[in-house]
């Protein structure tokens, strides 16, 4: 499981990064694919939430405006909750 977790974590990080760089037009289908992989690997929602939080912390700039941080959080939230 650990190997699968880290493998998915890397792909999730890359997908979230692309989404944040692309804004609302970023590739939304990647979120669905990551979620499907998580289910196939037997991960639960908390595992995926942990991957999401770790990725977001690594991607969020240390110094940015409040408006920029709100935008990042909004896009990341949309990515995570993608139906």
N, C-alpha and C positions, 0 to 999 in steps of 0.2 A: 504494500500500500504506500509506503514512504516514497518509493521510486515514482509511482504513478502520481502521487500528490505533488512532488517537486516538478515533474514533467508538466502537469497541468498548470501549476503555478507559473512556470516560465511562459507558457503559451498565453495564459490569462494576462500576465503583465504586459506582454507584447500587444495583445489585442486592446487592452485598456489604454495603453500608450497611444496606439493608432487612433482610438476613439477621441481621446483628449486633444490630440494634435489636429484631428479633422473636424472637431466641433460637432454640431448637430448632423453634419453630413458624413461623419466618420462611419466606418463599416459596422453597422448594427448586427449583422448576421454572425459576427464573431462571438458575440455574447451568448447567443443561442447555442452555438457549437460548443463553447466552453461548458455551458450548463449541461448539455447532453453528455459530454465526456465525463463530467463529474458524476452524473448518475450512473453511467456505464462502469465507472471505477468503484462505485459503491460509496462515494462521498455523500455526506448529508449537507443540509443548508448551512450549518455552522462552519463546516470545513470550507465551503465556497465563500462564505462571508469573511472568514479569516484570510483567505487568499486575496480577496478583494481589498480588505483593509491594508494588508501588507503591501500590495501593489500600489494602492493609492498613496500611502505614506512615502513610498520610494519615488513616486512620480510628481508629487506636489512640490512646487518650488518652496524653498525655505523662506525666501523673501518675496512676497507678492502682495498686491493690494487686496483689500477685503473683497472688492468686486471680482477680482480675478479668482480668488479662493472660492467665492460663491459659485462662479461659473464652473470651475473644476469639480466642485462637489455635486452640482446639478447634473453635469454630464456623466460623472461617475455613477451617480444614483440611477440615472436612466439606463446606463449600461448594465448595472447589476440587476435591475428589476425588469429587464426586457422580457416580454412574454414570449 
